[in-house]
Amino acid sequence: MKSRRTHIRFIRLARATRLVAIIGLIMFGLAANGHARTVTLRWYDPNPDPSPVSGFQLHVGTESRNYTLVYEVGMLEPDEDRVRSASVEIPDTVDVYVAMTSYADDGSVSPLSNEKVWAAPPPPPLPLPLPLPPNAQITAPEKTVTITAGETVFFSGNAELGRKPYNYEWDFDFGRSGVPDSSAATPGSVTFDIPGNFTVRLGVTDADGSVDASPAETSINVEAADLPEPPPIGNGSFPAGDSAVVEQIASGLTSPVYLTAPRGDPRLFVAEAGGVIRIIDNGTILPTPFLDLGFNSTEQELLSFAFEPEYDKTGTFYVHWIDDSGDSDDCLDSDYCVVLSRFEIGSDADVADPSSEEVLLAVPQPFDSQNGGAIAFSPVDGFLYIGMGDGGSTDDPFNVSQDGSELLGKLLRIDVSPDSGYAIPDDNPFKGVAGVRDEIWAFGVRNPYRFSFDRDLGDLWLADEGQDLREEINHEPADGPGGNNYGWDVMEGTACTSPGCDDESLTPPYHEYAHDDDSCSITGGYVYRGTEDTLYGEYFYGDYCSGAIWSINPNTGAGTNWTAAFGRAAGKRFEIASFGEGGGGALFVLHENGDIFRIGAVAPACSDQLDNDGDGGIDTGRDPGCRDENSDIEDPVCNDGIDNDGDDMIDALDPECEAAWATSEAVAEDGGGGGGGGGGGKKCGLGAELAFLLPPVMWLRRRRRSHSEPAPQLSRFSLDRNA
């Protein structure tokens, strides 16, 4: 009986070992340094626990089934999957063969398992000569350069090693357009307009495509420039601007008061005073309003609106408006209330959800005037700034502009990032100051109808409407701490209106002008950051009463009068309702009659079916200024029978006409600007004695065209989507 049990046990051992031989020698090796490698063997032991096997041996040789080494590895503990393992060193230069046996306590040994072979690794390939990668070097400027904003730096570089020709890749990590060709060793001069620290990199690729792993770098530290002294008081000394391209892009809106767009968005969003925001998309006013506030009173008025900086992700925007319903909780006892509301976009990107309104702020006003109106997000800190007027009547009768407990007559700054309500930024200048509202950023404004931020530099430009004496522009650099007091109603501009105007803590305006030449109410605009180099960096503003448009260059302090150059976009009294800025930085002028003009856009062509030059004629067949539908510009010409330039002289009688049938009727270079036309301009070729012929000739010409060419249908809009 005992011998039978022993025999059965050995059979089980043999069977188990064969199973081990079949399953277990699925092994792998790990290479070691030198001429040997460590091999880890793993096998599965299917025997029950306790196992009849008491140990294992590994047999190693350099020929198949000819083993010269035996490794005693013992029993070893299995892992949770009953897998055992052992590590041995084997030569690293020849083929190695390994098999396994197991043995029992009584000395019985199983047959050899299946065999596993490890082939010797192939010899390493002989090293081949590889071309060295190029080595980029920036030779100009120095490693670190400190300049003032607006200055220009010249860049050049070279490369060594590698194979020519080299391809240079310059990386200027800032967003200003106009960076030179990046494929040249010497890209040229680059102007840094924006303060900050910038890194410029030069990488090189050679003819074999080898890339420099460590591009050369240089640091450009751009410091903010001190603003120069502004021009003398008034705009009268400003020289006329050069010819400018102006395009009418829309008409037919109802009292448009504001235009803006999310950054980079080609659409234009226009607010109408009656409570509707409309979208102009690719030259067409969409029939469904973006938002309709449902005003039912003429005392309610939409002032402006602003999109969050990350509107493309949040779909959130803010609306500033006047409410006379008495429904706002903070305005139940007031006939007028300035309201700030938050809205969300709907499922359609072109239509907002009016039911999403959340009123964030409601400030009662004593009168229905001096409402302020502008709101804007700073591109530097991302907070929302709100312009609050003094609430109306003469001389700020309740002295709210200098009262820290009142929000009227102030510029406010709030954080709208909370899901509901708003927060106060920690660095607001009056946060925690007793008797002063935490929201206040600046004191002493009368009616900041329009203010804006330079979209590149972040500077604040605040135009404040005066009362009887001065219109003013206030400026604060992007890194300003706030807390300014602009003086109203102690001062109006630099004019003293009350005791205490000699207080040195009051901040004088950057620029001001008196109520001369029909001017009486400033309309603030923007620092131009569009594509026209001649306008780039100029701060534009206008006057509602006179219709004039000017600009000031912040870098030089020089002013320019653009009234004549802008033509129909300016020049009429009580017409300029607002300036606007498109998503790409284009500048727009809004007229109360419903027209919108773009400054620095494509030329007003003879095929846009708009009366760009204001002579009553539209394009070919109707407008004598359009002789060819492919003409680039629709000119007020000298044969239209109209006094386009307002000098009381028409066509051949006008000394500004050089050729009666072709040349534009423009402002005379000398002596032809008003009244009787003066003697300095060039006389037209026909002479005054033939002027009586013009009306019948023009009538015949128009009649002939009307019979030969069908009149085009009037289309109100023409818009380049790159606004």
ChimeraX attribute file (.defattr): number of C-alpha atoms within 10 A of each C-alpha:
attribute: neighborCount
match mode: 1-to-1
recipient: residues
	/A:1	6
	/A:2	7
	/A:3	8
	/A:4	9
	/A:5	10
	/A:6	12
	/A:7	12
	/A:8	12
	/A:9	16
	/A:10	21
	/A:11	13
	/A:12	15
	/A:13	22
	/A:14	21
	/A:15	15
	/A:16	21
	/A:17	27
	/A:18	20
	/A:19	18
	/A:20	22
	/A:21	24
	/A:22	15
	/A:23	16
	/A:24	22
	/A:25	19
	/A:26	15
	/A:27	15
	/A:28	12
	/A:29	15
	/A:30	10
	/A:31	14
	/A:32	13
	/A:33	8
	/A:34	8
	/A:35	11
	/A:36	14
	/A:37	17
	/A:38	17
	/A:39	18
	/A:40	14
	/A:41	19
	/A:42	18
	/A:43	21
	/A:44	20
	/A:45	21
	/A:46	16
	/A:47	17
	/A:48	10
	/A:49	9
	/A:50	7
	/A:51	14
	/A:52	17
	/A:53	26
	/A:54	15
	/A:55	17
	/A:56	20
	/A:57	18
	/A:58	21
	/A:59	20
	/A:60	24
	/A:61	19
	/A:62	19
	/A:63	14
	/A:64	15
	/A:65	15
	/A:66	12
	/A:67	16
	/A:68	10
	/A:69	12
	/A:70	14
	/A:71	14
	/A:72	12
	/A:73	14
	/A:74	15
	/A:75	17
	/A:76	13
	/A:77	10
	/A:78	14
	/A:79	10
	/A:80	7
	/A:81	9
	/A:82	14
	/A:83	15
	/A:84	17
	/A:85	17
	/A:86	17
	/A:87	14
	/A:88	14
	/A:89	14
	/A:90	23
	/A:91	16
	/A:92	19
	/A:93	14
	/A:94	16
	/A:95	16
	/A:96	19
	/A:97	20
	/A:98	27
	/A:99	22
	/A:100	25
	/A:101	20
	/A:102	27
	/A:103	22
	/A:104	18
	/A:105	10
	/A:106	9
	/A:107	10
	/A:108	14
	/A:109	19
	/A:110	22
	/A:111	16
	/A:112	18
	/A:113	22
	/A:114	19
	/A:115	17
	/A:116	18
	/A:117	16
	/A:118	18
	/A:119	13
	/A:120	12
	/A:121	11
	/A:122	8
	/A:123	7
	/A:124	6
	/A:125	6
	/A:126	6
	/A:127	6
	/A:128	6
	/A:129	6
	/A:130	7
	/A:131	12
	/A:132	15
	/A:133	21
	/A:134	27
	/A:135	21
	/A:136	27
	/A:137	20
	/A:138	22
	/A:139	15
	/A:140	14
	/A:141	15
	/A:142	13
	/A:143	12
	/A:144	11
	/A:145	14
	/A:146	12
	/A:147	16
	/A:148	17
	/A:149	20
	/A:150	18
	/A:151	15
	/A:152	14
	/A:153	15
	/A:154	12
	/A:155	21
	/A:156	17
	/A:157	20
	/A:158	19
	/A:159	23
	/A:160	15
	/A:161	12
	/A:162	22
	/A:163	16
	/A:164	13
	/A:165	10
	/A:166	22
	/A:167	19
	/A:168	22
	/A:169	19
	/A:170	26
	/A:171	15
	/A:172	16
	/A:173	11
	/A:174	15
	/A:175	10
	/A:176	14
	/A:177	10
	/A:178	11
	/A:179	16
	/A:180	15
	/A:181	13
	/A:182	16
	/A:183	15
	/A:184	16
	/A:185	23
	/A:186	19
	/A:187	18
	/A:188	15
	/A:189	15
	/A:190	18
	/A:191	15
	/A:192	22
	/A:193	20
	/A:194	21
	/A:195	20
	/A:196	15
	/A:197	14
	/A:198	17
	/A:199	14
	/A:200	17
	/A:201	19
	/A:202	27
	/A:203	25
	/A:204	29
	/A:205	23
	/A:206	23
	/A:207	14
	/A:208	14
	/A:209	14
	/A:210	16
	/A:211	19
	/A:212	19
	/A:213	13
	/A:214	13
	/A:215	19
	/A:216	20
	/A:217	19
	/A:218	20
	/A:219	16
	/A:220	21
	/A:221	18
	/A:222	20
	/A:223	18
	/A:224	18
	/A:225	17
	/A:226	11
	/A:227	14
	/A:228	13
	/A:229	13
	/A:230	18
	/A:231	18
	/A:232	15
	/A:233	16
	/A:234	17
	/A:235	22
	/A:236	14
	/A:237	13
	/A:238	17
	/A:239	13
	/A:240	14
	/A:241	18
	/A:242	13
	/A:243	11
	/A:244	18
	/A:245	17
	/A:246	23
	/A:247	28
	/A:248	27
	/A:249	24
	/A:250	22
	/A:251	20
	/A:252	13
	/A:253	18
	/A:254	16
	/A:255	17
	/A:256	28
	/A:257	25
	/A:258	27
	/A:259	26
	/A:260	24
	/A:261	23
	/A:262	21
	/A:263	18
	/A:264	13
	/A:265	16
	/A:266	19
	/A:267	24
	/A:268	23
	/A:269	26
	/A:270	26
	/A:271	27
	/A:272	23
	/A:273	22
	/A:274	22
	/A:275	21
	/A:276	19
	/A:277	25
	/A:278	24
	/A:279	23
	/A:280	20
	/A:281	18
	/A:282	18
	/A:283	18
	/A:284	16
	/A:285	20
	/A:286	13
	/A:287	9
	/A:288	12
	/A:289	17
	/A:290	22
	/A:291	19
	/A:292	18
	/A:293	16
	/A:294	11
	/A:295	18
	/A:296	11
	/A:297	11
	/A:298	9
	/A:299	14
	/A:300	22
	/A:301	23
	/A:302	24
	/A:303	26
	/A:304	27
	/A:305	25
	/A:306	22
	/A:307	23
	/A:308	22
	/A:309	20
	/A:310	13
	/A:311	16
	/A:312	14
	/A:313	8
	/A:314	12
	/A:315	16
	/A:316	19
	/A:317	19
	/A:318	23
	/A:319	24
	/A:320	24
	/A:321	24
	/A:322	25
	/A:323	24
	/A:324	23
	/A:325	17
	/A:326	15
	/A:327	12
	/A:328	20
	/A:329	11
	/A:330	14
	/A:331	20
	/A:332	14
	/A:333	12
	/A:334	18
	/A:335	16
	/A:336	26
	/A:337	29
	/A:338	27
	/A:339	21
	/A:340	21
	/A:341	18
	/A:342	22
	/A:343	20
	/A:344	19
	/A:345	19
	/A:346	16
	/A:347	9
	/A:348	9
	/A:349	10
	/A:350	17
	/A:351	18
	/A:352	22
	/A:353	15
	/A:354	17
	/A:355	9
	/A:356	14
	/A:357	16
	/A:358	15
	/A:359	17
	/A:360	14
	/A:361	17
	/A:362	20
	/A:363	21
	/A:364	23
	/A:365	22
	/A:366	15
	/A:367	15
	/A:368	17
	/A:369	14
	/A:370	21
	/A:371	27
	/A:372	30
	/A:373	26
	/A:374	27
	/A:375	28
	/A:376	23
	/A:377	21
	/A:378	21
	/A:379	17
	/A:380	15
	/A:381	12
	/A:382	16
	/A:383	20
	/A:384	21
	/A:385	23
	/A:386	24
	/A:387	29
	/A:388	26
	/A:389	30
	/A:390	34
	/A:391	28
	/A:392	20
	/A:393	13
	/A:394	11
	/A:395	16
	/A:396	19
	/A:397	13
	/A:398	14
	/A:399	16
	/A:400	23
	/A:401	29
	/A:402	23
	/A:403	17
	/A:404	21
	/A:405	14
	/A:406	17
	/A:407	24
	/A:408	32
	/A:409	32
	/A:410	31
	/A:411	28
	/A:412	22
	/A:413	26
	/A:414	21
	/A:415	18
	/A:416	19
	/A:417	13
	/A:418	8
	/A:419	6
	/A:420	11
	/A:421	14
	/A:422	13
	/A:423	14
	/A:424	15
	/A:425	16
	/A:426	12
	/A:427	10
	/A:428	19
	/A:429	18
	/A:430	19
	/A:431	16
	/A:432	11
	/A:433	10
	/A:434	10
	/A:435	11
	/A:436	15
	/A:437	17
	/A:438	23
	/A:439	22
	/A:440	27
	/A:441	23
	/A:442	22
	/A:443	26
	/A:444	29
	/A:445	31
	/A:446	31
	/A:447	28
	/A:448	30
	/A:449	25
	/A:450	28
	/A:451	26
	/A:452	24
	/A:453	24
	/A:454	21
	/A:455	19
	/A:456	18
	/A:457	20
	/A:458	20
	/A:459	20
	/A:460	21
	/A:461	22
	/A:462	27
	/A:463	29
	/A:464	32
	/A:465	27
	/A:466	25
	/A:467	16
	/A:468	13
	/A:469	17
	/A:470	25
	/A:471	26
	/A:472	26
	/A:473	22
	/A:474	19
	/A:475	20
	/A:476	16
	/A:477	18
	/A:478	19
	/A:479	13
	/A:480	11
	/A:481	12
	/A:482	19
	/A:483	15
	/A:484	18
	/A:485	19
	/A:486	27
	/A:487	27
	/A:488	29
	/A:489	26
	/A:490	24
	/A:491	22
	/A:492	28
	/A:493	29
	/A:494	22
	/A:495	14
	/A:496	16
	/A:497	16
	/A:498	13
	/A:499	9
	/A:500	12
	/A:501	18
	/A:502	11
	/A:503	10
	/A:504	8
	/A:505	11
	/A:506	19
	/A:507	18
	/A:508	21
	/A:509	20
	/A:510	22
	/A:511	23
	/A:512	25
	/A:513	21
	/A:514	21
	/A:515	17
	/A:516	13
	/A:517	11
	/A:518	14
	/A:519	19
	/A:520	20
	/A:521	25
	/A:522	31
	/A:523	27
	/A:524	28
	/A:525	27
	/A:526	27
	/A:527	28
	/A:528	25
	/A:529	22
	/A:530	21
	/A:531	17
	/A:532	15
	/A:533	11
	/A:534	12
	/A:535	19
	/A:536	14
	/A:537	23
	/A:538	22
	/A:539	21
	/A:540	23
	/A:541	24
	/A:542	27
	/A:543	27
	/A:544	25
	/A:545	19
	/A:546	23
	/A:547	24
	/A:548	27
	/A:549	26
	/A:550	22
	/A:551	25
	/A:552	22
	/A:553	20
	/A:554	20
	/A:555	16
	/A:556	13
	/A:557	17
	/A:558	18
	/A:559	25
	/A:560	20
	/A:561	22
	/A:562	25
	/A:563	20
	/A:564	20
	/A:565	20
	/A:566	23
	/A:567	21
	/A:568	19
	/A:569	29
	/A:570	25
	/A:571	20
	/A:572	17
	/A:573	14
	/A:574	15
	/A:575	22
	/A:576	29
	/A:577	22
	/A:578	25
	/A:579	25
	/A:580	27
	/A:581	28
	/A:582	25
	/A:583	20
	/A:584	20
	/A:585	23
	/A:586	21
	/A:587	26
	/A:588	27
	/A:589	27
	/A:590	27
	/A:591	27
	/A:592	18
	/A:593	16
	/A:594	17
	/A:595	23
	/A:596	26
	/A:597	24
	/A:598	27
	/A:599	21
	/A:600	22
	/A:601	23
	/A:602	15
	/A:603	17
	/A:604	24
	/A:605	22
	/A:606	24
	/A:607	19
	/A:608	21
	/A:609	19
	/A:610	25
	/A:611	19
	/A:612	27
	/A:613	23
	/A:614	15
	/A:615	18
	/A:616	12
	/A:617	19
	/A:618	25
	/A:619	25
	/A:620	23
	/A:621	24
	/A:622	19
	/A:623	21
	/A:624	25
	/A:625	27
	/A:626	23
	/A:627	16
	/A:628	16
	/A:629	15
	/A:630	11
	/A:631	17
	/A:632	14
	/A:633	20
	/A:634	28
	/A:635	25
	/A:636	26
	/A:637	26
	/A:638	28
	/A:639	23
	/A:640	22
	/A:641	17
	/A:642	18
	/A:643	18
	/A:644	23
	/A:645	21
	/A:646	15
	/A:647	20
	/A:648	15
	/A:649	21
	/A:650	23
	/A:651	29
	/A:652	26
	/A:653	23
	/A:654	27
	/A:655	28
	/A:656	33
	/A:657	27
	/A:658	20
	/A:659	19
	/A:660	23
	/A:661	18
	/A:662	16
	/A:663	18
	/A:664	21
	/A:665	26
	/A:666	22
	/A:667	19
	/A:668	21
	/A:669	11
	/A:670	14
	/A:671	16
	/A:672	22
	/A:673	22
	/A:674	14
	/A:675	10
	/A:676	14
	/A:677	21
	/A:678	16
	/A:679	14
	/A:680	14
	/A:681	19
	/A:682	17
	/A:683	19
	/A:684	20
	/A:685	15
	/A:686	18
	/A:687	13
	/A:688	14
	/A:689	9
	/A:690	11
	/A:691	13
	/A:692	11
	/A:693	10
	/A:694	18
	/A:695	13
	/A:696	10
	/A:697	12
	/A:698	15
	/A:699	11
	/A:700	12
	/A:701	13
	/A:702	16
	/A:703	13
	/A:704	12
	/A:705	15
	/A:706	13
	/A:707	10
	/A:708	10
	/A:709	11
	/A:710	11
	/A:711	14
	/A:712	13
	/A:713	8
	/A:714	12
	/A:715	13
	/A:716	18
	/A:717	21
	/A:718	22
	/A:719	22
	/A:720	14
	/A:721	16
	/A:722	15
	/A:723	23
